[in-house]
Amino acid sequence: MVNAAADNGFNTLIVQIRGRGDAYYNSRVEPRAIELKDQPRSFDPLAFTLSEAHKRGLKVHAWLNTSLLANLDALPTDPAHVYNKHPEWLAVPKPVARELYQISPADAVYRQKIVEWSKANRAELEGVYTGPANAKVRDHIYRIWMDVLKHYSVDGLHFDYVRFASPDFDYSRTSLSQFKKWLWPQLTKDEQRELKLSLKQDPLAATEKFPAKFADFQRAQVTTLVERIYRAVKKQRPDVLVSAAVFANDENAFTRRFQDWRSWLQRGILDVACPMAYSTDTAVFQKQIEIAATTAHAAKRQVWAGIGAYRIPSESAVEKINVARSLTAEGFILFSYDFTSRPSELNPNGEYLERIRRSAFK
């Protein structure tokens, strides 16, 4: 991987070290990834990659999935995994929230209901998520980042899935409780009395009566986490870049995922926005990167254009690279190395990176 990237003109690797509440490195916080079960305990993928990449002059950014916790068809079995150890941290979908409000998270039925509903709604869901309104969840994620920052000479740290799964989340008991606490000072005395009565009948009453406020609250939870981590990283290692893979459709990100990445740039709590502009249509790609670049550059921040290499031939990727350059994006990301390195219908002979080098790195 290191040699392929260096030989073909790339300068940075963004390597996933937290996939689904697990670790592809020697974590002091979370269990080792099950995919490493056949590797000796002494093998540390992140340390090895850093060593080899730095020898070749490549930078390495550690990519951490934030809220995504488990795949629906391969649920964690390790008792130390958050999914098993802290079921009360799971994000709850609205359609089953009233039922789960009455059930202890320690009851196996609690997780079962979340998984069953999620499997029936796969169109927008990648798996089981944690809820960022829970302070203990935010503390846990913060500890993970600080652990990596302290023990590895990474050049950057990269947020992914730093958002809600869909507008159906999060209606867990903790999220509902925290929303009421956040909302209460904003209400008149009459509104408070009315809401208090409604909540006796329906635990979701506040979210039903004040949906716009609830959306603001949801966004604030994600932003709070991003800001806390960003400030801590910069305090300890100002040279480390903090980036985030974000929904390229900024309206979708804001309204449906509660991911307010444009404000993160404007507020200076993110160094690099990496819009996942994975459309095969170059015109759509151009519009999305242009919006991101305009926002980032006004805030003196960077944009790395995310290109969905797995969906397009190399010629289309080169076209998008040139568009990103014309918009003065500071970089581009090919998603992902796995696709570019193995033969497929779009990548005959597995020479994707070589074709990019010949056409884009002249």
C-alpha positions, -999 to 999 in steps of 0.1 A, spaced: 0 0 0 27 24 10 48 17 -21 18 19 -44 9 53 -30 44 67 -31 53 53 -65 22 68 -81 26 103 -68 4 104 -37 15 122 -5 -9 111 22 -26 79 34 -58 81 54 -60 47 72 -90 35 91 -80 26 127 -115 26 143 -140 7 122 -169 -4 143 -161 4 179 -129 -15 176 -92 -8 171 -67 -15 143 -39 -3 167 -29 -10 203 -58 8 219 -61 14 257 -98 21 253 -114 -4 229 -110 -40 220 -88 -52 191 -106 -56 158 -118 -91 152 -102 -90 117 -68 -91 134 -75 -123 153 -51 -143 132 -23 -117 136 1 -118 166 -7 -94 194 26 -77 188 14 -66 153 2 -30 154 -11 -20 120 -10 17 127 26 17 140 38 -4 111 21 19 85 35 50 102 70 36 101 69 24 65 50 55 52 73 80 68 103 63 53 88 70 19 79 106 27 42 99 30 20 115 57 -4 93 76 -38 104 89 -57 82 113 -93 77 103 -118 71 131 -154 62 126 -172 82 153 -209 72 158 -211 40 137 -206 12 162 -215 -22 146 -226 -38 114 -261 -52 114 -251 -86 101 -220 -91 123 -229 -78 157 -200 -77 182 -196 -107 205 -168 -93 227 -182 -84 261 -158 -54 262 -173 -39 230 -195 -9 236 -224 -26 219 -224 -52 247 -209 -32 276 -230 -1 272 -263 -7 255 -276 25 271 -253 44 248 -270 32 216 -290 57 195 -327 48 194 -349 52 163 -381 71 168 -405 44 157 -395 21 186 -386 48 211 -418 48 231 -416 11 236 -379 12 245 -384 40 269 -401 15 292 -374 -12 288 -341 -14 306 -311 -11 281 -297 -41 300 -325 -63 287 -314 -81 255 -348 -71 239 -336 -34 240 -308 -40 215 -328 -66 196 -355 -40 188 -330 -14 176 -313 -40 153 -346 -53 139 -358 -19 130 -325 -9 115 -324 -41 94 -358 -32 80 -345 3 71 -312 -4 56 -316 23 29 -302 50 52 -285 29 78 -250 13 78 -254 -3 112 -259 5 149 -249 39 161 -241 56 195 -259 88 204 -238 119 208 -263 136 232 -249 112 258 -220 128 276 -205 94 284 -204 86 247 -187 119 239 -162 113 268 -155 78 253 -148 91 218 -126 119 232 -105 93 251 -100 74 219 -87 104 201 -64 114 229 -51 79 232 -41 79 195 -27 114 197 -5 105 227 9 72 214 13 76 177 31 101 155 2 107 132 2 137 108 -36 140 110 -68 127 126 -99 122 105 -135 121 116 -159 98 97 -196 91 106 -195 122 128 -232 126 124 -266 109 131 -276 79 110 -308 96 98 -336 119 109 -351 89 128 -324 92 155 -317 97 184 -348 92 207 -330 73 235 -340 81 271 -307 101 276 -312 121 244 -348 129 253 -338 139 289 -309 161 277 -332 178 251 -357 187 277 -329 201 299 -316 221 269 -351 233 258 -366 242 292 -349 277 297 -361 287 262 -398 282 270 -423 305 286 -439 295 319 -471 285 300 -452 264 276 -433 247 304 -466 238 322 -481 225 290 -451 204 281 -448 190 316 -484 176 313 -477 163 278 -446 144 289 -466 125 315 -485 110 286 -458 108 260 -420 107 265 -415 121 230 -438 151 235 -410 177 235 -396 165 202 -431 165 187 -440 200 199 -407 215 191 -392 196 161 -371 225 148 -356 230 183 -349 193 185 -330 195 152 -310 224 165 -302 203 197 -291 173 176 -267 195 156 -254 210 187 -245 176 202 -223 167 172 -207 201 170 -199 200 207 -180 168 202 -161 181 172 -151 213 190 -140 196 221 -117 172 202 -104 198 179 -94 222 207 -77 194 226 -57 182 195 -45 217 188 -35 223 224 -14 192 225 -1 190 189 -9 221 168 8 205 138 -17 177 135 -45 183 109 -81 176 119 -103 166 90 -137 152 85 -155 132 58 -188 150 54 -219 146 33 -212 166 1 -248 177 -1 -246 204 25 -284 207 29 -287 169 34 -259 170 59 -275 198 79 -312 188 78 -311 150 77 -278 140 94 -275 170 118 -239 175 105 -233 212 104 -199 210 87 -201 245 71 -203 260 106 -173 239 117 -152 256 91 -166 290 98 -160 286 135 -125 273 130 -130 239 147 -121 219 116 -89 222 95 -101 203 64 -135 194 51 -135 163 29 -169 163 11 -178 127 0 -187 139 -35 -191 104 -48 -216 112 -76 -206 98 -110 -219 130 -125 -190 155 -128 -214 185 -128 -229 174 -95 -193 169 -81 -183 204 -93 -213 221 -76 -207 203 -43 -170 210 -42 -175 246 -52 -199 251 -22 -174 235 1 -144 254 -13 -162 288 -10 -171 281 26 -137 268 36 -116 295 18 -137 323 33 -127 308 67 -91 302 57 -96 265 59 -90 236 34 -111 213 12 -100 179 0 -124 167 -27 -137 132 -20 -138 112 -53 -158 79 -54 -132 60 -73 -150 27 -66 -179 40 -88 -160 54 -118 -132 45 -143 -99 63 -139 -107 87 -168 -137 100 -148 -116 103 -117 -90 124 -136 -118 147 -149 -129 153 -113 -93 159 -101 -90 186 -127 -123 201 -116 -112 201 -80 -79 219 -90 -98 245 -110 -118 253 -78 -85 256 -59 -93 227 -36 -62 219 -16 -63 182 -23 -84 153 -34 -90 118 -19 -96 87 -38 -121 64 -20 -108 39 -17 -74 22 -19 -90 -13 -18 -108 -6 -50 -79 10 -68 -56 -19 -60 -76 -49 -72 -89 -58 -107 -125 -52 -114 -148 -42 -143 -139 -5 -138 -103 -13 -129 -89 -39 -154 -55 -52 -143 -57 -33 -111 -37 -3 -125 -60 25 -114 -33 44 -95 -9 41 -123 -34 55 -147 -41 84 -123 -4 91 -121 1 92 -159 -29 115 -164 -31 137 -133 5 139 -120 23 151 -151 
